[in-house]
């Protein structure tokens, strides 16, 4: 780790703050009724190796300033990566001129003052990784070598990657809100390819964390990815049928993402979601709770405030299957006649829980609960219609009988309707993974259509 008195940034937090306030001052001097400004800086390293050879080395150092200017209910936005005084004036003027010629929008404007986070808490999100290029290359090679060492049937690789990024920002607006923080993200990934007489199969795995020391070892990531690829060899097609489907934990996080999209203000005020007018109604099985916590220390999806400076809400979005809240920004909340939930930018540490989850409900335990049906481990395509809830995606995975995996399957589709899928969740596993801002174990859903031969 980098010592606390050493920073990877070229600009101080105070400098970012001064730049944001200067840009706001320029906007107000032009006649803006309100304005907001975000100034950010980030640095990163990404190293990829394939079959022990270095493929890419990318070092990044980015900075940017974006300003939104309001003239009454008209809004304009502009951005720049030039932090000189003339550039600040020019970007404020550009945003102002855009606002002048933009149509009025009754929902436009800064957040309501009583929703803004005035006392942001420190969530311990900044843990930079003191790693140089050579060290990153060695880690990536260890990860890929571990995959190759599992079996001679691991014959190729799409590569291994080590990634680290750190950034900081300041957000300010003309309501005297000023806030910002530093953050870090790190990951280690590999994609091995296995082969047998029937052909080749690939799979992947990764570990990510804000804290480098909490990443899984390169060897464990490589070995697990290789075993996933090997398990897919000799995959078969299957006949079309109705059966229960078990989504493994990473894919279950994707289903949570589908729910967030459908319950987001932008889709709701456009009437482009099957969850319109669903508050207070049962939308999940009654054993399901969906919990959101923006303030989880060191959490992958944590933030002391949203992209507008609005405080988030630690809450149950769904309680005993009943929808009790949406994901709203200030704009979408006004369009719906509601108040912002502090979700401009998405959800926070959004987790699915079940009152029926048992200690034994790891993946083998969930296979036992599945009995006979399909375990899905990979999805292809974007076949989700949020207006109707219709869901149909290409898939591969494993056919399960008697709670035991019998053989891998591919070239199939899984289909249903999200409204029915959410209500038909039978069980949630305790094999939790974190993928971005979503947290889930494997999900067992009854009554889906599996399309095959």
Secondary structure as GFF3:
##gff-version 3
##sequence-region A 1 453
A	DSSP	alpha_helix	13	30	.	.	.	ID=ss1
A	DSSP	beta_strand	34	50	.	.	.	ID=ss2
A	DSSP	beta_strand	53	71	.	.	.	ID=ss3
A	DSSP	beta_strand	74	80	.	.	.	ID=ss4
A	DSSP	alpha_helix	85	100	.	.	.	ID=ss5
A	DSSP	three_ten_helix	113	115	.	.	.	ID=ss6
A	DSSP	alpha_helix	133	150	.	.	.	ID=ss7
A	DSSP	beta_strand	154	173	.	.	.	ID=ss8
A	DSSP	beta_strand	178	196	.	.	.	ID=ss9
A	DSSP	beta_strand	199	202	.	.	.	ID=ss10
A	DSSP	beta_strand	205	209	.	.	.	ID=ss11
A	DSSP	three_ten_helix	212	214	.	.	.	ID=ss12
A	DSSP	alpha_helix	218	231	.	.	.	ID=ss13
A	DSSP	beta_strand	241	247	.	.	.	ID=ss14
A	DSSP	alpha_helix	249	262	.	.	.	ID=ss15
A	DSSP	alpha_helix	265	269	.	.	.	ID=ss16
A	DSSP	beta_strand	288	292	.	.	.	ID=ss17
A	DSSP	beta_strand	315	319	.	.	.	ID=ss18
A	DSSP	beta_strand	322	323	.	.	.	ID=ss19
A	DSSP	alpha_helix	330	336	.	.	.	ID=ss20
A	DSSP	beta_strand	350	354	.	.	.	ID=ss21
A	DSSP	alpha_helix	363	370	.	.	.	ID=ss22
A	DSSP	beta_strand	373	380	.	.	.	ID=ss23
A	DSSP	beta_strand	390	401	.	.	.	ID=ss24
A	DSSP	beta_strand	404	417	.	.	.	ID=ss25
A	DSSP	alpha_helix	418	423	.	.	.	ID=ss26
A	DSSP	beta_strand	425	428	.	.	.	ID=ss27
A	DSSP	beta_strand	433	435	.	.	.	ID=ss28
A	DSSP	beta_strand	438	440	.	.	.	ID=ss29
A	DSSP	beta_strand	443	451	.	.	.	ID=ss30
###
